Structure formats: structure tokens, C-alpha cells
Amino acid sequence: MPKMTFAQAIDYALGEAMARDERVVTFGEDVTMLRRNLFVRFGPRRVRQAPISEAAFLAAGVGAAMAGLRPVVEIMLVDFIAVAFDALLNEASKVRAFSGGGWNVPLVVRAACGGGYGDGGQHEQCLWGLLSAMPGISVAVPSNPADAAGLMLSAIDSDDPVVYLEHKLLSDYWLDYLGGGSRGTVSFDVPREGAEGEVACPPSPVPIGKARLVAEGGDLSLFSLGVGVHRCVEAARSLAERGIASEVIDLRSACPLDTELVTASARKTGRVLVVDEDYIAYGLSGELAAVLAEAGIKADFARVCSEGAIPFSRKLEDEVLPNVRRITEAALRLCEGRP
Amino acid sequence: MKADMEELYRSMARIRFCEEALANLWQRGIISGEMHLGVGEEAVAAGVVAHLEDGDALALDHRSTPPLVARGVDLVPLFLEMIGDERGLCRGWGGHMHLFSREHLACSSGIVGSSAPLGAGFALAAQYLAPGKVAVSFFGEGAANQGMLLESLNLAVAWRLPQVFVCKDNRWAITTRSRSVTGGDLLRRARSFGMPACRVDGTRVEAVWEAAGKAVRRARAGRSPSFLLASCPRREGHFLGDPLLRVYREPLKQTLEIGPPLVRSLLSRPLQAFALRPLYMGIIGKTLTVLGIEKFLLEPDPLCRAARLVPDDVRRRIDQEAREEVERAVSAAMERGKRHA
């Protein structure tokens, strides 16, 4: 299996899907340059430049999908999706329901998400909780190249809307554009296993809604996705040194949730720590608590999430985003039965 | 009234030196994230802001430093903010893309187009709370295709808001040529909403000053909003480390990085549209060529143009004073930042 970067894996899968199916097209701002490797291969008809008009071109993606295309619409950074909220909340999410199941929207919305490079709180959000709250929409968040390719394939194959989020700390070109920008004077905490890895050739689809057991353990369950998974693995190592065996689960999608795997893990360990880079309130972590409660599982529960707006200052930002120290401390408190 | 060229030049020089200082801090890794400089926009910022008074409002985009500097925001907290210090203008929470100064009624946003509706809100508040005061919205021509911006043009006319829309036309939306994704003509677009609109050479501060003066007076008198289309260069690209500019600035490194994957894509199987691929490659090449021609052959420097309208000895004095002021502010910010850390 060849080694690829996270970013290469996404475009590799997208390119395979485009070669296989003429109906797969991609459009968005700046794609001629951002997707130049696909552009020189498929041309401007399939890789189409859009004006800065998210509300128009995302809703156009919904319409195009209804009419038979399989668009992969790029909303550069997920923060900008706010500009085009109607397209998702009132259009894409409702078509299947309103048509009595007779009409579907095979749309992929691709966007970069996440922080850790000091760009401020309008460019570093995750928003997968907010997006998952909309009925009828799946939200995939890969944490490594193999999943990045596999989830992209499944997203394109899906007959319903999927939001596909690529974390900027894993995608080298985004980090370079927005964080590094050719200077060698800054550094970032990039998880190596996430930024580069083996990808099957041809890529194999990863079903959306199937979580992955990353590490087994009996004392504590750590649930996360995206970069958070790698932070959990690191925290689990330091917890292991203190004799605590953590089970790490990569959810791989914020919606749908793999309720089977998370309930089984929570039942086994009796302690659950959710690590979620998205906002703490009314989101993924609360949803997981509800899933466990509804399954009748009595588990000690805690969460490490972003608790408010993400600050610009790197120092402040490090404290707001879930980091290994916060995860380890929360895990220790949980294991010692402290609130 | 005639433009006070000395004051306009001073304003532009202060802006330029601040931007240069920011570029330096960013290159050294002291400022994190993106850095969108307004080098090339000095005449627009200086020429418009010169007409503002206390109680007037500013809604800014991601290149917000120049208008704030022209408006008289204290430079030390400004630089402290840029380096993420807790005693910065926004206590380290905003950074260069999200600068706020409540005392100047000035806000900025990294969401393209949002300065237009926010400015409309400032203008609306002025109608109730401070008649005679105005709001100015700055944005680029790339933002002129955002729905919220077009809606604001209509709102401003429908509510007769005391607002001035300043569109800085640098012809590029990140790496996309704006004309390739824009229908019609922006001036006629604005006029079709029923507001006066004029084109001005945004590299000539005296011209901007004159056009902006008319627009601000019209707003102050409660007559109507206006639209100013000011052409200006984007001398440092979309942001520092701009991928297109980098191709010119470090050609060998970029060719080695970008070249091999492009060639692999050109040859990749299945060979769909194989014969057309060189043509597609040519489209990318053309974008780069246009950028190169604009950048290295046609790019005017508004500061040099303004300098010609000021006597030499005065210009040298202003340059020196402005440079010293900025240097002092940067050292003070760095010193305080260090002590704090």
C-alpha cells in the first residue's frame, strides 16, 4: 500500500470517483489552484471555479444533486458555511422528507475545519455538532489518510447529503496556507499518524457511521474524532504509565454515531470521557451522553471540549482546544471518582 | 475644500510602516496564523478615513489595520494584539482579522462580505442615536458577489442609510481572477440599486479623498448611501506566503513541490480527456502569467504617487516621524509582551 499524506488521500479518492463517474463534479472558491492536480486531469467543466457566493453555490449544489449530478461542493473553511446555512438546514436536509422519500440529494459538502495554528475564532471552528443537528445530513470527520480516502468515497457514493470535514492540522496544504505560509519560524503540534499513512490502492470505502477501535482498555473509554483521536492516544499512553488502561474509539463521523460500539465500550469500562474539539454545549458530547443514558448505561461521564470562542493568541488557544494535559487530568479525575 | 496632502501622506506613511512592521513580525513567527496586509490600499484607507469624525463608524474586512491606523487607534495595543498579548486591543482574542475598537465604533470580520450589513447596522443606529454620523464599510471586489453584500446595498437604499460602501478593487479573489467569476460591471450593479456610484483611482489619494468627501457629505446630510469603486493593487498577494506569488519568489522550490504531482496528474489513468490536459495546464499557466504581469510590470505604488505631491523635505520629515512612531510602538509592544511572558 502506498504512503500518502492526508490531503493526497482525499484528492486521490475524489479523483478515482471522478474518473469512475462522469456525474461527479467539484466546485468552490479557488479550486483551480486548490485542486490543481484534479483540474489538469479533468478540466474546468468538472473542477469549476465559483465566485465568493457560498449561499448561491451551495444551494446550487443541492439543486444539481437533485437533478442528477453528484457534486462535491467546497466551502473552503467550515466557518463560512454559516453564510450558506439555508442550503443545508432548509433545503438539503428536507428534500427526502418533504418528497415522501421519493427524492434524494447525493451531495458532498467538503470543508476544512479545526484549529491549532493561531488564526482566530472565525477560521478555526469545527461545527460538526451544529451540522449534525440537522436531520438527514451525515457528518464525516476522518483522522488519518486511509479513512480520509475511504470516507470520501462513501460520501460520494451516499445518496444523501454528507458534510466531509478535513482537519487543517492534518492537511499539510491548509496548514501551510493559513498557518505557515512559507516561513520556517512557526511550528504546529501535528499528529504524525494522522498526517501521513498507508492508503489502499484502489482506495476502499469506509462506511459512514462505523467507528474504529483504536486501542483496547478496561478502565476508561475515550471517544473522539479528527485530531482529538491522536490527542487521546497520546493521553492514553501517559495514563498507561499510571496503570490506567484506556479504550480509544475514533468515531469517524459525528453523525450517524456508531451507538453499538460506544455503548459496548461504555458498558465495559463504566467510565466515559468525550474529547471533542467542537463546542461543549448542545453538541456531540451531549449527544453521546444521551445515547448512553437511553441505552440504560450507568457510566461516569466527563468531557473535554472547546468551551467558548477560540482565541487568536496561540497561548490562549492551546488552553481552549482539547489538549493532552486537559484530557489526562480529566481522565484521572474520572478514574478517582472526583467530579 | 482642498486636500491636505501633508496629512494624507502622513496617514499613508504610517499605514505602510505599520504593515511593513507586521510583515516582519509575522515572518519571524511572532504573529501566528494568516496575515492579510493592506499594502497598496493606503490611499483608499487614508483618503476615506480622513473624512470621519468622532461618532462615525467603520465596518472592516480582513485587511482592517490600515483604516484603524488612519482612524487613530493607539499603535501599542494594536501591535500587542497582533502578537497575541493579553493587554492587546482585544486582549489577544481577536488578532489581525478580528480587530475591534469600541471607542472608534470600528469592527472587522474575516467573513467575506459581512462588513456591508454590519455597516448598515451602524448606519441605522446613527439614524436613531446620532443623526449626522455615518458608517463606512470596506470590502474587496471579491466580496461584491456575496448575497449579504448585495442585500445590504438594497437595504441601505430602502432605509436611506447614512452609509458609504467602499469597494477596493484589486482584481483578485485569493487566487481567482475576479472577472472570471463576476457578471456585469460593479459600478452599474451598485447604481441599479438606486444609489450614486463612482469609480476612482485608488492609488491616487487626492482622488479618493475628493470622491469620498462627496459620499460622506451625502450620507451626513441624510440624502443617500453611496458606492465607491476604488482600484488598487494587492502588493503582498492575498496573504503573506501567497501561493501564486511564491511561485515567482521562490521558483525553484515551488517547481519542485508543485511540479511532480502536476505531471503525475497529467499522465494519470484512465486517460480521460488526455488530449485536453495540456490546455487545462495552460489555464493555470495563464493565471500565473497574468498575475506576474500585473505584479511586476503594472503595479503602481500609491505611497510613491502621493510622495510626488508633497515637497521633498516635508516628505522626508514625515517619513522619519512616522517610521520612528511605528518603531517605538513595536518595541514598546515587544518589550511589554516579553515582560508579561
HADDOCK unambig.tbl for C-alpha pairs under 7 A between the chains (distance, minus, plus):
assign (segid A and resid 19 and name CA) (segid B and resid 270 and name CA) 6.88 0.50 0.50
assign (segid A and resid 30 and name CA) (segid B and resid 175 and name CA) 5.97 0.50 0.50
assign (segid A and resid 30 and name CA) (segid B and resid 176 and name CA) 5.70 0.50 0.50
assign (segid A and resid 33 and name CA) (segid B and resid 175 and name CA) 6.92 0.50 0.50
assign (segid A and resid 37 and name CA) (segid B and resid 261 and name CA) 6.68 0.50 0.50
assign (segid A and resid 37 and name CA) (segid B and resid 262 and name CA) 5.33 0.50 0.50
assign (segid A and resid 37 and name CA) (segid B and resid 265 and name CA) 5.57 0.50 0.50
assign (segid A and resid 38 and name CA) (segid B and resid 265 and name CA) 6.98 0.50 0.50
assign (segid A and resid 39 and name CA) (segid B and resid 280 and name CA) 6.84 0.50 0.50
assign (segid A and resid 40 and name CA) (segid B and resid 265 and name CA) 6.77 0.50 0.50
assign (segid A and resid 40 and name CA) (segid B and resid 266 and name CA) 6.12 0.50 0.50
assign (segid A and resid 40 and name CA) (segid B and resid 277 and name CA) 5.53 0.50 0.50
assign (segid A and resid 40 and name CA) (segid B and resid 280 and name CA) 4.98 0.50 0.50
assign (segid A and resid 40 and name CA) (segid B and resid 281 and name CA) 5.31 0.50 0.50
assign (segid A and resid 41 and name CA) (segid B and resid 265 and name CA) 5.79 0.50 0.50
assign (segid A and resid 41 and name CA) (segid B and resid 266 and name CA) 5.64 0.50 0.50
assign (segid A and resid 41 and name CA) (segid B and resid 277 and name CA) 5.91 0.50 0.50
assign (segid A and resid 42 and name CA) (segid B and resid 273 and name CA) 6.90 0.50 0.50
assign (segid A and resid 43 and name CA) (segid B and resid 280 and name CA) 5.49 0.50 0.50
assign (segid A and resid 50 and name CA) (segid B and resid 181 and name CA) 6.30 0.50 0.50
assign (segid A and resid 51 and name CA) (segid B and resid 145 and name CA) 6.57 0.50 0.50
assign (segid A and resid 51 and name CA) (segid B and resid 181 and name CA) 5.00 0.50 0.50
assign (segid A and resid 51 and name CA) (segid B and resid 182 and name CA) 6.88 0.50 0.50
assign (segid A and resid 52 and name CA) (segid B and resid 142 and name CA) 6.38 0.50 0.50
assign (segid A and resid 52 and name CA) (segid B and resid 143 and name CA) 6.35 0.50 0.50
assign (segid A and resid 52 and name CA) (segid B and resid 145 and name CA) 5.97 0.50 0.50
assign (segid A and resid 52 and name CA) (segid B and resid 146 and name CA) 6.02 0.50 0.50
assign (segid A and resid 53 and name CA) (segid B and resid 145 and name CA) 5.71 0.50 0.50
assign (segid A and resid 53 and name CA) (segid B and resid 146 and name CA) 4.68 0.50 0.50
assign (segid A and resid 53 and name CA) (segid B and resid 147 and name CA) 6.54 0.50 0.50
assign (segid A and resid 55 and name CA) (segid B and resid 147 and name CA) 6.96 0.50 0.50
assign (segid A and resid 80 and name CA) (segid B and resid 111 and name CA) 6.77 0.50 0.50
assign (segid A and resid 117 and name CA) (segid B and resid 32 and name CA) 6.80 0.50 0.50
assign (segid A and resid 117 and name CA) (segid B and resid 33 and name CA) 5.86 0.50 0.50
assign (segid A and resid 118 and name CA) (segid B and resid 32 and name CA) 5.11 0.50 0.50
assign (segid A and resid 118 and name CA) (segid B and resid 33 and name CA) 4.81 0.50 0.50
assign (segid A and resid 119 and name CA) (segid B and resid 32 and name CA) 6.62 0.50 0.50
assign (segid A and resid 119 and name CA) (segid B and resid 33 and name CA) 4.21 0.50 0.50
assign (segid A and resid 119 and name CA) (segid B and resid 34 and name CA) 6.17 0.50 0.50
assign (segid A and resid 120 and name CA) (segid B and resid 94 and name CA) 6.34 0.50 0.50
assign (segid A and resid 120 and name CA) (segid B and resid 95 and name CA) 6.57 0.50 0.50
assign (segid A and resid 122 and name CA) (segid B and resid 110 and name CA) 6.50 0.50 0.50
assign (segid A and resid 178 and name CA) (segid B and resid 33 and name CA) 5.72 0.50 0.50
assign (segid A and resid 178 and name CA) (segid B and resid 34 and name CA) 5.08 0.50 0.50
assign (segid A and resid 179 and name CA) (segid B and resid 32 and name CA) 6.71 0.50 0.50
assign (segid A and resid 179 and name CA) (segid B and resid 33 and name CA) 4.39 0.50 0.50
assign (segid A and resid 179 and name CA) (segid B and resid 34 and name CA) 5.96 0.50 0.50
assign (segid A and resid 181 and name CA) (segid B and resid 240 and name CA) 6.51 0.50 0.50
assign (segid A and resid 181 and name CA) (segid B and resid 241 and name CA) 4.28 0.50 0.50
assign (segid A and resid 182 and name CA) (segid B and resid 241 and name CA) 5.47 0.50 0.50
assign (segid A and resid 183 and name CA) (segid B and resid 27 and name CA) 6.04 0.50 0.50
assign (segid A and resid 185 and name CA) (segid B and resid 28 and name CA) 5.72 0.50 0.50
assign (segid A and resid 185 and name CA) (segid B and resid 29 and name CA) 4.72 0.50 0.50
assign (segid A and resid 186 and name CA) (segid B and resid 29 and name CA) 5.19 0.50 0.50
assign (segid A and resid 311 and name CA) (segid B and resid 92 and name CA) 6.92 0.50 0.50
assign (segid A and resid 311 and name CA) (segid B and resid 93 and name CA) 4.28 0.50 0.50
assign (segid A and resid 311 and name CA) (segid B and resid 94 and name CA) 6.65 0.50 0.50
assign (segid A and resid 312 and name CA) (segid B and resid 84 and name CA) 6.61 0.50 0.50
assign (segid A and resid 312 and name CA) (segid B and resid 92 and name CA) 6.06 0.50 0.50
assign (segid A and resid 312 and name CA) (segid B and resid 93 and name CA) 4.78 0.50 0.50
assign (segid A and resid 312 and name CA) (segid B and resid 94 and name CA) 5.47 0.50 0.50
assign (segid A and resid 312 and name CA) (segid B and resid 95 and name CA) 5.40 0.50 0.50
assign (segid A and resid 313 and name CA) (segid B and resid 84 and name CA) 4.21 0.50 0.50
assign (segid A and resid 313 and name CA) (segid B and resid 92 and name CA) 5.20 0.50 0.50
assign (segid A and resid 313 and name CA) (segid B and resid 93 and name CA) 6.14 0.50 0.50
